[in-house]
């Protein structure tokens, strides 16, 4: 992939062509409705959802926001079935609120939410004022539950703490990154809590010993201790690929998480084992895609850093030896959505010239951006990302502690590439020749074939 198109390139004959591990080698469910019903009727470690719902007078049904890379009709299939089970348990529909768990992502319009929930649900619940997006900056909508033994503050939405039952519909789990307590302790939390586990060091897709989920599990223990073990029912989804669902699971947060991680571990080999030995050059194209560009478009920070080094860049450390060269092929157009990504342009113009060290950027700038009234207002009322999100998008620059160089091939404006401290090259072949000047003509190369991708529009 090269932006929203393709580019051909000549690579060494002995280059390793590596699959990206985006999809699981598991068959799609033949009947999605039946898969969801199975999860609700026969959960892993709780009574059926309708039994849990008996006596509940106020219920929250929370769901991932549209940044989640699931393009199967999961939400629009699962949520009506959840509502039917709640009704069977005696819960009136007018006592149910639907909450989009957007965390520090932007809030979404009802028209945008209709693209994932379906127009009927949005019309019914939106018209009655019972379809909400989470506001991580609304003090009257958040409750501080305490701290973990390590001092991490736990703050979650009152839609969770004030409900007799919360049902969370999670649409996908990407390796070890998403799912589990991340749904509630991030999606329905505040920056006050999120700052503990969203750091350059902790954010991880690792299936084994995931430090981010270790923090989230500690936070989840605080939530369960305060609310009780039966107040949150989790619907967790395992995808065959972004377009198809393999399996849907129901039960506790911990129980569904363990099952999903076990499935992933069994069917996705460690990425470090995809080449016989570490290589000198890791090469891949960057598609015109970012989870943060749903109903929007990418900017240079999202293209080069968040997607280029972040979501796609795990392969650099998995396949490349220390000091390797990463080659990213992308046109990287100079465009900015100041409505949906209001702080990003300032991060580009003000932060990157001062430092390209994500740890330093976090220390110097994140406290200021976290309280910027102009950006916070655009987050709360203007459908913009939270102001710290532009700083967090720089965290993948930590890969530069492993990769010696980053060369960007095919960028339309080389000045954009140099602004980040990367090196421009006109073509992939030119980038490979530049890398060979350092690693030698016999340099080893791994080519990752990332698939085509598209943002919701």
C-alpha positions in Angstrom: 0.0 0.0 0.0 1.1 3.5 -0.8 -1.4 6.0 0.7 -4.7 5.2 -1.0 -3.1 3.5 -3.9 -0.2 1.2 -4.8 3.4 1.5 -5.7 5.7 -1.1 -7.3 9.3 -1.5 -6.3 12.2 -3.7 -7.0 13.6 -5.3 -3.8 16.5 -7.8 -3.4 15.7 -11.4 -4.5 16.6 -12.7 -1.1 14.3 -10.3 0.8 12.0 -11.9 3.3 8.3 -11.2 2.5 6.5 -11.3 5.8 2.8 -11.4 6.5 1.6 -8.7 8.9 -0.4 -10.9 11.2 -3.5 -8.7 10.9 -5.9 -11.6 10.5 -6.3 -14.8 12.5 -6.3 -18.1 10.5 -9.7 -18.9 11.9 -12.9 -19.3 9.9 -15.6 -16.7 10.1 -18.8 -17.5 11.9 -21.5 -18.8 9.6 -24.3 -16.9 11.4 -23.3 -13.8 13.3 -26.7 -13.5 15.1 -26.3 -17.1 16.3 -22.8 -16.3 17.5 -24.0 -13.4 19.5 -26.9 -15.3 21.0 -24.5 -18.0 22.1 -22.5 -15.4 23.9 -25.5 -14.0 25.7 -27.2 -17.3 26.5 -24.2 -19.3 27.4 -21.5 -16.9 28.7 -18.2 -18.3 29.9 -18.4 -17.6 33.6 -21.7 -15.8 34.5 -25.4 -16.6 34.3 -27.1 -15.7 31.0 -27.5 -12.0 30.4 -31.3 -12.1 30.9 -30.8 -13.6 34.4 -28.2 -11.0 35.3 -30.7 -8.3 34.2 -33.5 -9.4 36.6 -34.2 -6.6 39.0 -32.1 -4.1 37.2 -33.8 -0.7 37.0 -31.1 1.2 35.2 -28.8 -0.3 32.6 -26.0 1.1 30.4 -25.1 -0.6 27.1 -21.6 0.7 26.2 -19.9 0.2 22.9 -16.6 1.0 21.2 -16.4 4.2 19.2 -16.0 4.0 15.4 -12.2 4.2 15.6 -12.1 0.4 16.2 -11.0 -1.3 13.0 -14.0 -3.7 12.8 -16.0 -3.4 9.5 -18.3 -6.3 10.2 -21.9 -5.5 11.3 -21.1 -6.4 14.9 -22.6 -3.4 16.8 -25.8 -3.3 14.7 -26.2 -7.1 15.2 -25.2 -7.4 18.8 -26.9 -4.4 20.5 -30.5 -5.2 19.4 -29.9 -8.8 20.7 -28.6 -7.4 24.0 -31.6 -5.2 24.3 -33.9 -8.1 23.7 -32.2 -10.1 26.4 -32.5 -7.2 28.8 -36.2 -6.9 28.0 -36.6 -10.7 28.6 -35.0 -10.1 32.0 -37.5 -7.4 32.9 -35.6 -4.2 31.9 -37.7 -1.6 30.2 -36.1 -0.1 27.0 -36.6 3.4 28.4 -34.4 2.4 31.3 -31.4 1.6 29.0 -28.9 4.2 27.9 -26.5 3.6 25.0 -23.0 5.1 25.6 -20.2 5.4 23.0 -17.0 4.7 24.9 -14.8 7.2 23.0 -12.4 8.1 25.9 -10.1 10.9 24.7 -11.2 10.4 21.1 -13.6 12.8 19.7 -17.4 12.5 20.2 -19.3 11.3 17.2 -22.5 12.7 15.6 -25.7 10.7 15.5 -25.3 10.4 11.8 -21.8 9.0 12.2 -23.0 6.6 14.9 -25.8 5.4 12.6 -23.0 4.0 10.4 -22.1 1.5 13.1 -25.3 1.1 15.1 -27.9 1.3 12.4 -30.4 4.1 11.8 -33.2 2.5 13.8 -31.2 2.4 17.1 -30.0 5.9 16.7 -33.5 7.2 15.9 -35.0 5.4 18.9 -32.3 6.2 21.5 -31.0 9.4 20.1 -34.4 10.9 19.8 -35.1 10.1 23.5 -31.8 11.5 24.7 -30.5 8.0 25.7 -27.7 7.8 23.2 -24.6 9.5 24.5 -20.9 9.9 23.8 -18.6 9.7 26.8 -17.2 13.1 28.0 -13.9 12.5 29.8 -13.9 16.2 31.0 -17.3 16.3 32.6 -16.7 16.3 36.4 -20.4 15.6 37.2 -20.4 12.6 34.9 -17.3 10.9 36.4 -16.7 9.1 39.7 -13.4 8.6 41.4 -13.3 5.1 42.8 -9.9 5.2 44.5 -6.4 4.1 43.6 -4.6 0.8 42.9 -1.9 -0.4 45.3 0.6 1.3 42.9 -1.2 4.7 43.3 -2.9 4.7 39.9 -6.1 6.7 40.1 -9.3 5.0 38.9 -12.1 7.3 37.5 -15.0 6.0 35.4 -18.2 7.2 34.0 -21.3 7.5 36.3 -23.1 5.6 33.6 -21.2 2.6 34.9 -21.2 3.4 38.6 -24.8 4.5 38.7 -26.2 1.6 36.7 -27.4 -1.7 38.1 -25.8 -3.4 35.1 -23.4 -2.4 32.4 -23.1 -4.4 29.2 -20.1 -3.6 27.1 -20.0 -4.6 23.5 -16.4 -4.8 22.3 -16.1 -5.2 18.6 -12.6 -6.6 18.2 -9.3 -7.5 19.9 -6.1 -6.5 18.1 -3.4 -8.8 19.3 -2.9 -7.9 23.0 -3.8 -4.2 22.6 -7.5 -3.9 22.9 -10.3 -5.6 24.9 -10.3 -6.6 28.5 -10.5 -3.8 31.0 -9.3 -1.3 28.4 -12.9 -1.1 27.3 -14.2 0.4 30.6 -11.0 1.7 32.3 -10.0 3.6 29.1 -13.1 4.0 27.0 -15.3 5.3 29.9 -12.6 7.0 31.9 -10.8 10.3 32.2 -7.3 11.7 31.4 -6.7 11.6 35.1 -6.8 7.8 34.9 -5.7 7.3 31.3 -2.3 9.0 31.9 -1.2 6.2 34.1 -1.2 3.6 31.3 -1.0 5.7 28.1 2.7 6.4 28.1 5.5 5.7 25.6 6.6 2.7 27.5 3.3 1.0 28.4 1.1 1.1 25.3 1.7 -2.3 23.7 0.2 -4.9 21.3 2.1 -7.7 23.1 0.2 -10.8 23.8 2.7 -11.8 26.6 3.4 -9.6 29.6 1.5 -6.6 28.3 2.4 -3.8 30.7 -0.6 -1.6 29.7 -3.1 -4.4 30.5 -1.3 -5.1 33.8 -2.2 -1.5 34.9 -5.7 -1.9 33.5 -6.2 -5.2 35.4 -5.2 -3.4 38.6 -7.8 -0.7 37.8 -10.4 -3.4 37.0 -9.9 -4.9 40.4 -10.7 -1.5 42.0 -13.8 -1.2 39.9 -15.0 -4.7 40.8 -14.2 -4.2 44.5 -16.3 -1.0 44.5 -19.2 -2.1 42.3 -19.3 -5.8 42.8 -18.4 -8.7 40.5 -21.7 -8.9 38.7 -22.2 -5.3 37.6 -20.3 -5.5 34.2 -21.1 -8.1 31.5 -18.7 -8.2 28.7 -19.3 -9.1 25.0 -15.9 -9.7 23.5 -15.3 -10.4 19.8 -12.6 -12.3 18.0 -12.3 -11.3 14.3 -11.1 -13.6 11.5 -10.3 -10.4 9.7 -11.5 -6.8 9.9 -14.6 -7.7 7.8 -15.6 -11.0 9.4 -16.2 -12.2 13.0 -14.9 -15.6 14.1 -16.4 -15.9 17.6 -18.3 -13.8 20.1 -17.8 -14.4 23.8 -19.8 -13.3 26.8 -19.0 -13.2 30.5 -16.9 -11.3 33.0 -14.2 -8.9 31.8 -11.4 -11.2 33.1 -13.0 -14.4 31.8 -13.5 -13.2 28.2 -10.1 -11.5 28.2 -8.3 -14.8 29.1 -10.2 -16.7 26.4 -9.4 -14.2 23.7 -5.7 -13.9 24.6 -5.5 -17.7 24.6 -7.1 -17.9 21.1 -4.7 -15.2 19.8 -1.7 -16.8 21.4 -2.5 -20.2 19.8 -3.1 -18.8 16.3 -0.8 -15.8 15.9 2.8 -16.7 16.2 5.2 -14.2 17.8 6.2 -11.7 15.2 9.9 -12.0 16.2 9.7 -15.6 14.8 8.7 -14.5 11.3 12.3 -14.2 10.0 15.2 -16.6 10.8 17.3 -13.8 12.1 17.1 -10.1 12.6 17.4 -8.0 9.5 19.1 -4.7 8.5 16.1 -3.1 6.8 12.4 -3.3 7.5 10.3 -2.0 4.6 6.6 -1.5 4.3 4.0 0.8 2.7 1.8 3.1 4.9 -1.9 3.0 3.8 -4.1 6.0 4.0 -5.6 4.7 7.2 -5.6 5.5 10.9 -8.2 4.5 13.5 -8.1 8.2 14.5 -9.2 9.3 11.0 -12.7 7.7 11.1 -15.0 10.0 9.2 -12.0 12.3 8.7 -8.5 12.0 7.0 -4.9 11.7 8.0 -2.4 14.4 8.8 1.4 14.0 8.7 1.6 13.1 12.4 -0.9 10.3 11.9 0.7 9.1 8.7 4.4 9.1 9.7 4.3 8.6 13.4 1.0 7.2 14.8 0.3 4.8 11.9 3.8 4.6 10.3 5.8 4.0 13.5 2.9 3.1 15.8 0.3 0.7 14.5 2.6 -0.7 11.8 5.9 -0.1 13.4 5.9 -3.1 15.9 7.6 -5.0 13.1 10.6 -2.7 13.3 11.5 -4.1 16.8 10.2 -7.6 16.0 12.2 -8.1 12.8 15.0 -5.5 12.8 18.3 -5.6 14.6 19.2 -2.7 16.8 20.3 0.2 14.6 18.3 -1.1 11.6 16.8 1.1 8.9 13.0 1.5 8.6 11.7 2.4 5.2 8.2 3.7 5.0 6.6 4.2 1.5 3.9 6.9 1.6 3.0 10.1 -0.3 2.1 11.7 3.1 0.1 14.7 1.9 0.3 17.9 3.9 -3.3 18.2 5.0 -5.0 18.9 8.4 -8.5 18.4 9.8 -8.5 21.2 12.4 -12.1 20.4 13.4 -11.5 16.8 14.4 -7.8 17.0 15.3 -7.7 20.5 16.7 -4.4 20.2 18.7 -2.4 18.3 16.0 -1.2 21.2 13.9 0.1 23.0 17.0 1.9 19.8 18.1 3.5 19.7 14.6 4.5 23.3 14.5 5.4 23.9 18.2 6.4 20.6 19.8 8.4 18.7 17.1 10.8 21.6 16.5 11.6 21.5 20.3 11.9 17.7 20.7 11.4 14.4 18.9 11.8 12.5 22.1 8.3 11.3 23.2 9.3 11.1 26.8 10.4 14.7 26.8 7.4 15.9 24.8 5.2 14.2 27.4 7.0 15.9 30.2 7.2 19.4 28.7 4.0 19.8 26.8 1.3 17.2 27.9 0.5 19.0 31.3 -0.2 22.2 29.4 -2.2 20.7 26.6 -4.3 18.7 29.2 -5.8 21.9 30.6 -6.0 24.0 27.4 -9.5 25.5 27.7 -9.8 26.2 23.9 -9.0 22.7 22.9 -11.0 21.2 25.8 -14.1 23.1 24.6 -13.6 21.7 21.1 -13.3 18.2 22.6 -16.5 18.6 24.7 -18.7 20.4 22.2 -17.0 20.5 18.8 -16.3 16.8 17.9 -12.5 17.2 18.3 -10.0 14.9 19.8 -8.9 15.7 23.4 -5.9 18.1 23.3 -3.4 15.6 24.8 -4.2 13.1 21.9 -1.8 15.1 19.6 1.0 14.6 22.1 0.2 10.9 22.6 0.3 10.5 18.8 4.1 11.2 19.2 4.7 8.2 21.5 5.7 5.8 18.7 8.8 7.9 18.2 10.2 5.7 20.9 10.9 3.2 18.0 13.9 5.5 17.2 15.6 4.0 20.2 15.7 0.8 18.1 15.8 1.9 14.5 18.9 3.9 13.6 17.2 5.6 10.6 13.8 6.1 9.1 13.6 6.8 5.4 10.3 7.8 3.8 10.0 6.9 0.1 7.7 8.8 -2.2 6.6 11.7 0.0 5.2 14.5 -2.1 6.9 17.1 0.0 10.4 16.1 1.4 10.2 19.0 3.9 7.4 17.2 5.7 9.6 14.2 6.1 12.6 16.3 7.4 10.4 18.1 9.9 10.1 14.8 11.8 13.8 14.1 11.5 13.3 11.4 8.9 15.1 11.2 5.6 13.2 11.6 2.2 13.8 9.4 -0.8 12.1 9.7 -4.2 11.6 5.9 -4.5 11.8 2.7 -2.6 14.8 1.7 -4.7 16.6 5.0 -3.8 15.8 4.4 -0.1 17.2 0.8 -0.3 20.4 2.2 -1.9 20.7 4.8 0.8 20.4 2.1 3.5 22.9 -0.1 1.7 25.5 2.7 2.0 25.3 2.1 5.8 24.6 -1.6 6.1 26.5 -2.8 3.0 25.4 -4.2 -0.4 24.5 -7.5 1.2 22.0 -6.0 3.6 19.2 -8.2 4.7 15.7 -6.9 4.0 12.2 -7.8 5.4 9.2 -6.6 3.4 5.9 -6.5 5.2 2.8 -6.7 3.0 0.3 -4.6 4.9 -3.2 -4.9 3.4 -5.3 -2.2 1.8 -7.3 -0.3 4.4 -10.0 2.4 4.4 -11.3 4.8 7.0 -15.0 5.0 7.7 -16.7 7.7 5.6 
